[in-house]
């Protein structure tokens, strides 16, 4: 219940920030698979939903290391707080402009609120998976996901973080190819 409450607060904050509730196209799709379009990050799920599952893997691992005496539920709430904070920060002009300046996301104008909410759900799913799978399986799944995303969309969580923090021209050129 606490994780749902945190998610609801994040949704309300995003709405208060003036974020669009759903795609400006006027409809909601379960999946939008075209990365280079104005509808990316506007529907329920997209290619970047997989990166949010990986956030869940990472948060589970980090919180297991830092707070393993806490219950899994308490660690889940902390993970939802972190992911919710990221969704709010990600949709500020500072981060939106950073993505547009240094990544291939030239048409990125932030997520719709429904997409941000589902990104939080995707992270929670990743957290639950990591809690249930053996460590080796979680790591293998993370590597496979990163490789598949690099192949299919020329982007993934690792490249996203790299390009946001320390843009590399060769990577940007490859992503644009």
C-alpha positions in Angstrom: 0.0 0.0 0.0 2.9 2.4 0.8 4.4 1.8 -2.6 1.0 2.6 -4.3 0.7 5.7 -2.2 4.2 6.9 -3.3 3.3 6.2 -6.9 0.1 8.1 -6.5 2.0 11.1 -5.1 4.5 11.0 -7.9 1.6 11.0 -10.4 0.0 14.0 -8.7 3.3 15.8 -8.6 3.8 15.2 -12.4 0.3 16.5 -13.1 1.0 19.6 -10.9 4.2 20.1 -12.9 2.0 20.4 -16.0 3.0 17.1 -17.6 0.5 15.8 -20.1 -1.6 12.9 -18.6 -1.7 10.9 -21.9 -0.2 11.2 -25.3 -1.2 14.4 -27.1 -2.3 12.2 -30.0 -5.5 11.6 -27.9 -5.3 7.9 -27.3 -3.4 5.3 -25.2 -1.7 2.3 -26.6 -0.3 -0.6 -24.5 2.9 -0.6 -26.6 4.6 1.9 -28.7 7.6 0.5 -30.4 8.9 3.4 -32.6 11.7 5.1 -30.7 12.2 8.0 -33.0 8.7 9.4 -32.8 6.8 12.0 -30.9 4.7 9.2 -29.3 7.7 7.6 -27.6 7.5 7.7 -23.8 3.8 8.8 -24.2 2.0 5.4 -24.0 1.8 2.7 -21.4 4.9 0.9 -22.4 7.8 1.3 -24.9 11.3 0.1 -25.5 12.5 2.1 -22.4 10.1 0.1 -20.2 12.8 -2.6 -20.2 15.3 -0.2 -18.8 13.0 0.5 -15.9 12.8 -3.2 -15.2 16.6 -3.1 -15.0 16.2 -0.2 -12.5 14.3 -2.6 -10.3 17.1 -5.2 -10.6 19.7 -2.6 -9.6 17.6 -1.2 -6.8 17.0 -4.7 -5.4 20.7 -5.4 -5.5 21.8 -2.1 -4.0 19.2 -2.2 -1.3 20.0 -5.8 -0.4 23.6 -4.7 0.1 22.7 -1.5 2.0 19.6 -2.6 4.0 19.4 -6.4 3.9 18.0 -6.5 7.4 14.9 -4.6 6.2 12.0 -6.5 4.9 11.7 -6.9 1.2 8.5 -4.8 1.4 10.4 -1.9 3.1 13.1 -2.1 0.5 10.5 -2.1 -2.3 9.0 1.1 -0.9 12.4 2.7 -0.9 12.9 1.6 -4.5 9.6 3.1 -5.5 10.5 6.3 -3.8 13.8 6.4 -5.7 12.1 5.6 -9.0 9.4 8.1 -8.4 11.9 10.8 -7.6 13.7 9.9 -10.9 10.5 10.1 -12.9 9.8 13.6 -11.4 13.4 14.7 -12.1 13.5 13.2 -15.5 10.5 15.4 -16.5 12.0 18.7 -15.4 13.2 21.1 -18.0 16.8 20.5 -16.9 16.8 16.8 -17.7 14.6 17.1 -20.7 16.9 19.7 -22.2 20.0 17.6 -21.3 18.6 14.6 -23.1 17.9 16.8 -26.1 21.4 18.4 -26.1 23.6 15.3 -25.6 21.6 12.3 -26.8 19.8 11.1 -29.9 16.5 12.2 -28.3 16.1 15.4 -30.2 12.3 15.2 -30.1 12.1 14.3 -26.5 9.8 16.5 -24.5 9.4 14.4 -21.4 7.1 11.5 -20.6 3.3 11.5 -20.3 2.1 11.0 -16.8 0.7 7.6 -17.7 4.1 6.5 -19.1 5.9 7.7 -16.0 3.4 5.8 -13.8 4.0 2.6 -15.8 7.8 3.2 -15.6 7.4 3.0 -11.9 5.3 -0.2 -12.3 8.0 -1.7 -14.6 10.7 -0.9 -11.9 8.6 -2.6 -9.3 8.2 -5.7 -11.6 12.0 -5.8 -12.0 12.4 -5.5 -8.2 10.0 -8.4 -7.6 11.8 -10.5 -10.3 15.2 -9.8 -8.8 13.8 -10.8 -5.4 12.6 -14.2 -6.8 15.2 -15.1 -9.3 18.7 -16.5 -8.5 21.4 -13.8 -8.7 22.9 -15.5 -11.8 19.6 -15.4 -13.6 19.0 -11.7 -12.8 22.5 -10.8 -14.0 22.0 -12.9 -17.2 18.6 -11.3 -17.8 20.1 -7.9 -17.3 22.9 -8.5 -19.8 20.6 -10.1 -22.3 18.2 -7.1 -22.0 21.0 -4.6 -22.5 22.3 -6.4 -25.5 18.9 -6.8 -27.1 18.1 -3.1 -26.6 21.5 -2.1 -28.0 20.7 -4.3 -31.1 17.1 -3.3 -31.6 17.1 0.4 -30.7 20.8 1.3 -30.4 20.2 2.4 -26.8 19.9 0.8 -23.4 20.3 1.7 -19.7 24.1 1.8 -19.8 24.2 4.0 -22.9 21.5 6.2 -21.6 23.4 6.9 -18.3 26.7 7.3 -20.2 25.2 9.8 -22.7 23.4 11.8 -20.0 26.5 12.1 -17.8 29.4 12.0 -20.2 28.3 12.2 -23.9 30.6 10.4 -26.3 30.4 11.5 -30.0 31.2 8.0 -31.3 28.2 6.6 -29.4 25.9 9.4 -30.5 26.9 8.8 -34.2 26.4 5.1 -33.8 23.0 5.6 -32.2 22.0 8.0 -35.0 23.0 5.4 -37.7 
